[in-house]
Structures are given as structure tokens and as C-alpha cells.
């Protein structure tokens, strides 16, 4: 396995932010379809992701979507991955070809069988509240854990050193103001995450 930590920038709403994420070398870009200042439509996401290279994963971030909402995002955007709370997956028919990253929230009961990869998040997404890194570290020994919640350029190295995650996910921590990303913060976050990840034993 590569020493590099997998990095996703989420909640992208402008072409400038998408370009900054791509130029910084992220592994994935996320577009939010749940109620949020960062919410986009399927058509907006498709336009924003039009020039994203094929080797960068395009993630649809949802929360308790109806089947109709998921189908609309799938038909209008064609994401590579659906990211939503693990409980949502019991009631959804996932389109063929759409991968899933379940979200498990800090403090919630863990499923009996862990998914191969999951996103570990705080109680509420997009608030900038830091997740329980110690709990994440315990879980990261059992699955490919993507750490989210309260990460920013100044603390991502400490988070990686503590939790030793497979990947990290940032949204509000690289914003100039709610819903608008700061390209410089995106570059700094990715640089700091890569530097920290190279020093973590896998």
C-alpha cells in the first residue's frame, strides 16, 4: 500500500474550487445534495465536475435521500460514489455501477459487520466540529477509515498522527466563508495531509 493518505475535498460549489482541488492533487471531490450552504443540483455538479480527470473520484454526498432524489442525482450527475449515512442504505436501491461509502457518526452504535471503507464523521456534517480522533483510531485498525469533521490545514497532521486513517475529508476547514472554498487553504490542507501521511506507518 502507498504511504500517501487519501484526500477528499467536499462541498465544492465553484469551478475555481474544483480546479484548486484538482491542481492540489486530491483523490476525490465531493458535491453536497443535502440541505446545506454547499448544496448543488445534479446539473450544477455535472457542470462543475465536467473537467475533473477520470482518476479523481466524484462523490455525491447525501443525507437521508429518498429514492427519487438519489435517482435524480444518478441520472443528472452520474457520480462514482454515493456517500450517505449507513442507515440510509437499508431503504435505497443503489444503481448498478454506483459505489457506496457509508457514513458512521461518532457516538453511534457500530454495525455488526463493518464495510470495507467508511467515513467517520461527527454528529452533524459541515459544522466544523472535530470528531473523536481516539475512537477513529480504534476503528481505523479494522477498516479503511476516512476521517472527517473539523479538519483544517492546521490540525490535519495531528489528526493523521492520532487516528492513522486511510483518508481525510475536509469541507468547512478550507473555506473563506460558509459555502465558498479558499483555493490557498485547499492547497495547504492537501500538502499538510500528504506530508503527515508519509510519516505514518500503515
C-alpha positions in Angstrom: 0.0 0.0 0.0 1.1 3.5 -0.7 2.0 5.7 2.2 0.0 8.5 0.8 -3.1 9.5 2.7 -6.3 9.5 0.5 -7.7 13.1 0.4 -11.1 14.4 -0.4 -12.3 18.0 -0.6 -16.1 18.2 -0.1 -18.8 20.8 -0.6 -17.4 22.2 -3.8 -19.6 24.9 -5.3 -17.4 26.8 -7.8 -15.3 25.9 -10.8 -12.3 27.7 -9.1 -12.6 25.5 -6.1 -12.8 22.4 -8.2 -9.7 23.4 -10.2 -7.8 24.1 -7.0 -8.7 20.7 -5.6 -7.6 19.0 -8.8 -4.4 21.0 -9.0 -3.6 20.2 -5.4 -3.8 16.5 -6.2 -6.8 15.3 -4.3 -8.1 11.8 -4.7 -11.8 12.8 -4.6 -14.1 15.7 -4.9 -17.4 15.9 -3.2 -20.7 17.6 -4.1 -23.4 18.1 -1.5 -27.0 17.3 -2.3 -28.3 17.5 1.3 -29.6 20.7 2.9 -26.6 23.0 3.3 -25.0 26.2 2.2 -22.9 24.0 -0.1 -25.9 22.3 -1.7 -25.8 22.0 -5.5 -28.2 20.4 -8.1 -27.3 17.4 -10.2 -26.9 19.6 -13.2 -24.6 22.0 -11.3 -22.5 19.2 -10.1 -22.2 17.7 -13.6 -21.1 21.1 -14.9 -18.6 21.6 -12.1 -17.1 18.1 -12.5 -17.0 18.2 -16.3 -13.2 18.7 -16.5 -12.3 16.6 -13.4 -9.8 13.9 -14.6 -11.1 10.3 -14.6 -8.6 9.2 -11.9 -10.3 11.6 -9.4 -13.4 10.1 -7.7 -16.6 12.2 -7.9 -18.7 11.8 -4.8 -22.4 12.6 -4.3 -22.9 13.5 -0.6 -26.4 12.9 0.5 -28.3 12.6 3.8 -31.4 10.5 4.2 -32.2 10.8 0.5 -35.4 9.5 -1.0 -35.2 7.0 -3.8 -36.4 9.8 -6.2 -33.6 12.1 -5.0 -31.0 9.5 -5.5 -32.3 8.6 -8.9 -32.2 12.3 -9.9 -28.6 12.7 -8.8 -27.7 9.5 -10.6 -29.3 10.4 -13.9 -28.2 14.1 -13.9 -24.7 13.8 -12.5 -23.5 10.1 -12.7 -21.2 10.2 -9.6 -18.7 7.5 -9.0 -19.6 7.1 -5.3 -22.6 7.8 -3.1 -21.8 9.0 0.5 -24.6 8.8 2.9 -25.4 7.6 6.5 -25.1 3.8 6.8 -28.8 3.5 7.9 -30.0 5.1 4.7 -28.6 2.2 2.7 -31.2 -0.3 4.0 -34.0 1.5 2.2 -32.3 2.6 -1.1 -31.9 0.7 -4.3 -28.4 1.6 -5.4 -28.0 2.0 -9.2 -25.6 -0.5 -10.8 -22.2 1.0 -11.2 -22.5 3.3 -8.2 -20.2 2.6 -5.3 -21.1 3.5 -1.8 -19.1 5.0 1.1 -21.3 4.6 4.3 -21.1 7.3 6.9 -20.8 6.3 10.6 -21.2 9.0 13.1 -19.2 9.4 16.3 -21.0 8.1 19.3 -23.4 5.9 17.3 -23.5 2.1 17.6 -21.3 0.3 15.1 -22.8 -2.3 12.7 -22.0 -5.9 13.4 -20.1 -6.1 10.1 -18.0 -3.1 9.1 -18.0 -2.0 5.5 -14.6 -2.3 3.7 -14.4 1.5 3.6 -16.4 4.1 5.6 -16.4 7.8 6.5 -16.2 8.6 10.2 -18.0 11.8 10.9 -19.2 13.9 13.8 -22.9 14.0 14.8 -23.7 16.7 12.2 -21.8 17.2 8.9 -20.4 20.5 7.8 -20.3 22.2 11.2 -16.5 22.3 11.7 -16.9 20.3 14.9 -13.9 18.0 15.5 -14.6 14.3 15.6 -13.4 11.9 18.3 -9.9 11.0 16.9 -9.3 8.4 19.5 -12.4 6.5 18.6 -11.4 6.9 14.9 -8.0 5.4 15.7 -9.6 2.3 17.2 -11.9 1.9 14.2 -9.1 2.6 11.7 -7.4 -0.7 12.7 -10.5 -2.6 11.4 -11.4 -0.9 8.1 -10.4 1.8 5.6 -11.5 4.8 7.6 -11.9 8.2 6.1 -11.7 10.8 8.9 -14.0 13.9 8.6 -15.2 16.6 11.0 -13.4 19.7 12.0 -10.3 19.1 9.9 -8.3 22.1 8.6 -4.8 22.8 7.4 -3.5 23.5 10.9 -4.8 20.3 12.5 -4.8 17.6 9.8 -1.3 16.5 10.6 -2.2 15.9 14.2 -5.4 14.1 13.2 -3.5 11.8 10.9 -0.8 11.1 13.6 -3.5 10.2 16.1 -6.1 8.4 14.1 -3.9 6.9 11.4 -6.8 6.9 8.9 -6.9 5.6 5.3 -8.0 9.0 4.3 -9.2 12.5 5.3 -12.1 14.6 4.2 -12.4 18.4 4.5 -15.1 20.9 3.8 -15.6 23.9 6.1 -12.0 23.9 7.1 -10.9 25.1 3.7 -13.5 27.8 3.3 -13.1 31.6 3.0 -16.7 31.8 4.2 -19.5 29.3 4.5 -20.1 27.6 1.2 -17.1 29.3 -0.6 -13.8 27.5 -0.7 -10.4 29.2 -0.4 -8.0 27.8 -3.0 -5.0 28.5 -0.9 -6.4 26.7 2.1 -7.1 23.7 -0.2 -3.5 23.6 -1.3 -2.3 23.9 2.3 -4.6 21.1 3.5 -3.6 18.7 0.8 0.1 19.5 1.3 -0.1 19.1 5.1 -2.1 15.8 4.8 0.4 14.3 2.3 3.4 15.3 4.4 1.8 13.9 7.6 0.7 10.7 5.8 4.1 9.9 4.5 5.3 9.6 8.1 2.5 7.2 9.3 3.2 3.5 9.3 0.4 1.6 7.5 
